[in-house]
Amino acid sequence: MKYILESDPDKRSLKAVDRTYLRLKEMVINYEILPGQPILIEAVSHRLNVSVTPVREALNRLLYEGLIIQLNGRGFQNRAIDHEELTDLLVLRGSLAVSSLHFLLSSDLRHQIEDILAAGQSEAASADNLPVCRTVLRAVGNREILRIYENVNDKLHYIWSIYAASEEGAKRIREYTSELERHLRARDLPGSLDVIYRNIQRQVQMLDDIIPQAIGRLYVAHAEPQNLRRRLNVPAAETSRHEPEGCPVLS
């Protein structure tokens, strides 16, 4: 997910704090800053070529959104990749879709299903790779639910991007989207809900495979073999062959 494009004049016209927030958010959700790694204001300021004031404001916004953490009221860190939290987020995302489908198919909006689905086809490359759900949420028009949904997607972004890029994940997403669209076009609420509930279960099950891959990619990419071995509980020989040169981003 890329929030800042240097060639985009609309992005360049943003205030310094907004540009800093968007770039720092990108670094956080893509784990360019490792889980548990301190986020040093001065280091971020130097890297992004801005003063410490917009960095501090951006970090406080990210803290409010739950995208980073603060321990004992001092210093910022990136969130851990936690199985229990990710499970809760997947269930919450599905629950938001369920509540929106209930409203969609029990209101006058049910007569606009075809138009709503057509509007979502252009979002095939969206951040969560579930354009149908986002389109339904937008059609329902509850901005608070949509805000929570987008925040959940931000927290799931790194894990979900690995899943969606895999052959199995891409196949499951296509099947889910096709099946859900079919039930929506038939105005079949029970069938639509069943698709979502089954999909939540599949997503939770995939965490056992995806989380070790995600952690492995991070610590190999950031040349942290000791952390990799400790977090994955594997022998030194298994990671020493893949130790690249380099250092963490903001340590």
Backbone hydrogen bonds, N-H to C=O, Kabsch-Sander energy under -0.5 kcal/mol:
donor,donor_aa,acceptor,acceptor_aa,energy
3,Y,1,M,-0.6
5,L,3,Y,-0.5
6,E,4,I,-0.5
8,D,5,L,-2.1
12,R,8,D,-2.0
13,S,9,P,-1.4
14,L,11,K,-1.4
19,R,15,K,-2.6
20,T,16,A,-2.6
21,Y,17,V,-2.4
22,L,18,D,-2.5
23,R,19,R,-2.4
24,L,20,T,-2.7
25,K,21,Y,-2.6
26,E,22,L,-2.0
27,M,23,R,-2.1
28,V,24,L,-2.2
29,I,25,K,-2.7
30,N,26,E,-1.6
31,Y,28,V,-1.2
32,E,27,M,-2.5
33,I,27,M,-1.2
34,L,32,E,-0.6
36,G,78,N,-2.3
37,Q,34,L,-2.1
39,I,76,F,-2.8
40,L,38,P,-0.8
40,L,250,L,-0.6
41,I,39,I,-0.5
44,V,40,L,-2.5
45,S,41,I,-2.6
46,H,42,E,-2.1
47,R,43,A,-2.5
48,L,44,V,-2.8
49,N,45,S,-0.7
50,V,45,S,-1.9
55,V,51,S,-0.9
56,R,52,V,-2.7
57,E,53,T,-2.2
58,A,54,P,-2.5
59,L,55,V,-2.5
60,N,56,R,-1.9
61,R,57,E,-1.9
62,L,58,A,-2.3
63,L,59,L,-2.3
64,Y,60,N,-2.2
65,E,61,R,-1.9
66,G,63,L,-1.2
67,L,62,L,-2.4
68,I,62,L,-0.9
69,I,77,Q,-2.7
71,L,74,R,-0.6
71,L,75,G,-0.7
72,N,70,Q,-0.5
74,R,71,L,-2.4
76,F,39,I,-0.6
77,Q,69,I,-2.5
78,N,34,L,-0.5
78,N,37,Q,-1.2
79,R,67,L,-0.8
82,D,80,A,-1.1
86,L,82,D,-2.5
87,T,83,H,-2.3
88,D,84,E,-2.3
89,L,85,E,-2.3
90,L,86,L,-2.3
91,V,87,T,-2.2
92,L,88,D,-2.6
93,R,89,L,-2.7
94,G,90,L,-2.0
95,S,91,V,-2.3
96,L,92,L,-2.3
97,A,93,R,-1.7
98,V,94,G,-2.3
99,S,95,S,-2.4
100,S,96,L,-1.9
101,L,97,A,-2.3
102,H,98,V,-2.2
103,F,99,S,-1.7
104,L,100,S,-2.9
105,L,101,L,-2.6
106,S,102,H,-0.7
106,S,103,F,-0.7
107,S,103,F,-0.5
107,S,104,L,-0.8
110,R,107,S,-1.8
111,H,108,D,-1.7
112,Q,109,L,-2.3
113,I,110,R,-0.9
116,I,112,Q,-2.6
117,L,113,I,-2.8
118,A,114,E,-2.3
119,A,115,D,-2.0
120,G,116,I,-1.0
121,Q,117,L,-0.7
121,Q,118,A,-0.8
123,E,120,G,-1.8
124,A,121,Q,-0.9
126,S,123,E,-2.1
129,N,126,S,-1.0
133,C,130,L,-0.6
134,R,130,L,-1.7
135,T,131,P,-2.6
136,V,132,V,-2.3
137,L,133,C,-2.4
138,R,134,R,-2.4
139,A,135,T,-2.3
140,V,136,V,-2.2
141,G,137,L,-1.4
142,N,137,L,-0.6
143,R,141,G,-1.0
146,L,142,N,-2.1
147,R,143,R,-2.4
148,I,144,E,-2.3
149,Y,145,I,-2.5
150,E,146,L,-2.5
151,N,147,R,-2.1
152,V,148,I,-2.5
153,N,149,Y,-2.2
154,D,150,E,-2.1
155,K,151,N,-1.9
156,L,152,V,-1.8
157,H,153,N,-1.0
157,H,154,D,-0.5
158,Y,29,I,-0.5
160,W,156,L,-3.1
161,S,157,H,-2.6
162,I,158,Y,-1.4
163,Y,159,I,-2.0
164,A,160,W,-3.1
165,A,161,S,-1.4
166,S,162,I,-0.8
166,S,163,Y,-1.0
170,A,166,S,-2.8
171,K,167,E,-1.9
172,R,168,E,-2.5
173,I,169,G,-2.4
174,R,170,A,-2.1
175,E,171,K,-2.4
176,Y,172,R,-2.7
177,T,173,I,-2.7
178,S,174,R,-2.4
179,E,175,E,-2.5
180,L,176,Y,-2.7
181,E,177,T,-2.4
182,R,178,S,-1.9
183,H,179,E,-1.9
184,L,180,L,-2.4
185,R,181,E,-2.6
186,A,182,R,-1.2
187,R,184,L,-1.8
188,D,183,H,-2.9
189,L,187,R,-1.0
192,S,188,D,-2.2
193,L,189,L,-2.7
194,D,190,P,-2.2
195,V,191,G,-1.9
196,I,192,S,-1.9
197,Y,193,L,-2.7
198,R,194,D,-2.4
199,N,195,V,-2.0
200,I,196,I,-2.4
201,Q,197,Y,-1.8
202,R,198,R,-2.0
203,Q,199,N,-2.5
204,V,200,I,-2.4
205,Q,201,Q,-2.0
206,M,202,R,-1.8
207,L,203,Q,-0.7
207,L,204,V,-0.9
208,D,205,Q,-0.9
209,D,206,M,-1.0
210,I,206,M,-2.4
211,I,207,L,-2.5
213,Q,209,D,-1.0
214,A,210,I,-2.8
215,I,211,I,-2.6
216,G,212,P,-2.4
217,R,213,Q,-2.5
218,L,214,A,-2.0
219,Y,215,I,-2.3
220,V,216,G,-1.9
221,A,217,R,-2.3
222,H,218,L,-1.9
223,A,220,V,-1.3
224,E,219,Y,-3.5
228,L,224,E,-2.4
229,R,225,P,-2.6
230,R,226,Q,-2.3
231,R,227,N,-2.7
232,L,228,L,-2.2
233,N,229,R,-1.7
234,V,229,R,-1.0
238,E,235,P,-1.2
239,T,235,P,-0.6
239,T,236,A,-1.2
240,S,236,A,-2.3
241,R,237,A,-0.7
242,H,239,T,-1.7
243,E,240,S,-1.1
249,V,32,E,-0.6
